[in-house]
Amino acid sequence: MSNTATTPDKARASELGAVAKFFKATELDTRMLGMIGAMLLIWLIFNILSGGLFLTPRNLWNLSVQTASVGVMATGMVLIIVTRHIDLSVGSILGFVGMIMAVTQVEILPKIIGFDSPVTWIIALSLGILLGAAIGAFHGYVIAYLGVPAFIVTLGGLLVWRGAAWWVTSGRTVAPMDEHFRLMGGGPFGSIGATASWIVGILLCIGIIAAIVNTRRQRLRFNFPLRPMWAEIFLAVVGCAVTLGIIAVFNAYPWPAKTAADYALANNIPVPEGGLFIAHGIAIPVIILLVVALVMTFISNRTRFGRYVYAIGGNPEAAELAGINTRWITMKIFILMGVLCAIAAAISTARLNAATNAQGTLDELLVIAAAVIGGTSLAGGSGTIIGAMIGALLMQSLQSGMILLGVDTPLQNIVVGIVLVLAVWVDTIYRKRTA
Amino acid sequence: MSSLKTPLVEMRDISISFGGIHAVDHASADLYQGEVVALLGHNGAGKSTFIKILSGAYKRDGGKIFVNGQEATINNPRDAKGYGIETIYQTLALADNVDTAANLYLGRELRTAWGTLDDVAMEAEARKVMGRLNPRFQRFKEPVKALSGGQRQSVAIARAILFNARILIMDEPTAALGPQETAQVGELIKQLKADGIGIFLISHDIHDVFDLADRVTVMKNGQVVGTAHVNDVTKDEVLGMIILGKCPPGAIPGPGASNS
């Protein structure tokens, strides 16, 4: 049955070269592979220049934690840019929401429910998410229903929420965070350890294989062209190998000797010769990023809402004529962005173990750059969550690599700016060639 | 015979103006089951605007719309679709960046038991309906912007007939088509008509529609010049209505007739 459906594709495939045949069979996105290739190249260069310091478990683990906050926001920025809007206020929302969460858990809740209450972090985080959603809803309402361009509304938001973050405590830094809340920022205790990391890795592998099997089964059901079996197996093996490889790297980064020694002392664990090896495993902020990315990918690919977001980006008038309530969809996108800002604020506040009025300054530009480098077109209509995540990782790699090399701060900004423009230029050429 | 007495759609005294310009000025038209009414007029005569009020794309300033004799509330495209009114727009109104199936089901996606998009089922249905309209069409996985003008047009037509429309509005449906495809659309219109669907056919070229239509309604400067059965008037007389606004004896004159 399925043979009849695959015939035309086979006929076409035979005319292609070996490389093209490979890409056609695996249906891999060559643009995405190019981006990953560029990132690996950057990593290699940093590794050589730093004398092997870059590609170490410790640095890669730190890189993953540093990416989390911007990565979370970049997933939302994709949807905003896809619908031909922009959000310049994400850094300021992060600052304001972070400040409110900090004040809640440091100055308000202890008076009501006492210090070290196990629910403090839940209340603070929930409040932050509600506040983020409310701010996003307000922006979205003004943009969608009052018709003020998103650029202007969020430019206003950039100033308003930064000012608000300052105003709440008159510019005072609030610290330290609640003990449980702090886990969202990573660190030795904010990581899930070796065993749990392997379990997460294995679950991800099962997920990859299940997705491949499910796609094949669905296509078989309706006699659609199938990927060749070798391509399916290749994708499954590579996907699982990469996942488990990353887990192995995270598990190769031990706790600091002092922390491990203290922990051993507190728990009566005998310390072997040469110190105790306790692996970090995946950091909790990275787990959060992973969950956010999965949820956002699901939303954008598998739900009506996601389909409408892309349709609006492709042709707003057509979406409206098709009966889509484009205003409400626009407002929902900004609510989502507000919630993601709140999650990013929690990660960043927890990691810093403090809230400052300058937190998240210029993050909006990193987030937009991550989305754009990740293939989101400012003309609207195209962009992927996974692309934005890789874009965020690429931006963070550049920054942390240059810090590792001791490059001066002004020069760092110059390099990041040039790379952004270069990346988009290369992408423009690529799109022209493949269109 | 009762279906002949009660029009499927009646638009009565419809007006709309854009900043002082009366794009449509007290225009009326009706449509019966299984009938094709051609809406003719120059570019800028107001025919597209008039019909976009029926499809919900524009909100009228005055006038009433009746569907099956009942007054209908049409404030947006969703309302119109609720009454079984489907539209093929002149601009096609396709989301260029998504594929054929996504366009066909835009706004009315099929969903699985989990509430997620059922892309596979939508694509299967898309293959069925496109197979009927354009059997050689194979490019289901590509975004619509990669398709040719004729293919895009067939996607727009397929979208309108996919949902059991009772009233179909076709705004210049053959504008992007070659002679063979135009003939196909003609066949399709006859077939839909036989199914009892009422069709508003909009064109600026009477040769396209004269053979297909049962009646013609001619507009000029936002007003209706007149309405006539195609058997009661000649092509030349209809041309006179379009160009001069002159209503021939075989037609029922409207407010826009110059000799009334």
Interface residues (C-beta under 8 A of the other chain):
Chain A: P8 Q218 R219 R221 F222 F224 F298 N301 R302 T303 R304 G306 R307 Y310 A311 I312 G313 G314 N315 E317 A318 A319 E320 L321 A322 G323 I324 N325 G381 S382
Chain B: S55 A57 N76 P77 R78 K81 T87 Y89 T91 L92 A93 L94 A95 D96 N97 V98 A102 L106 G107 R108 E109 R111 G115 T116 L117 V120 A121 E123 A124 Q138 P143
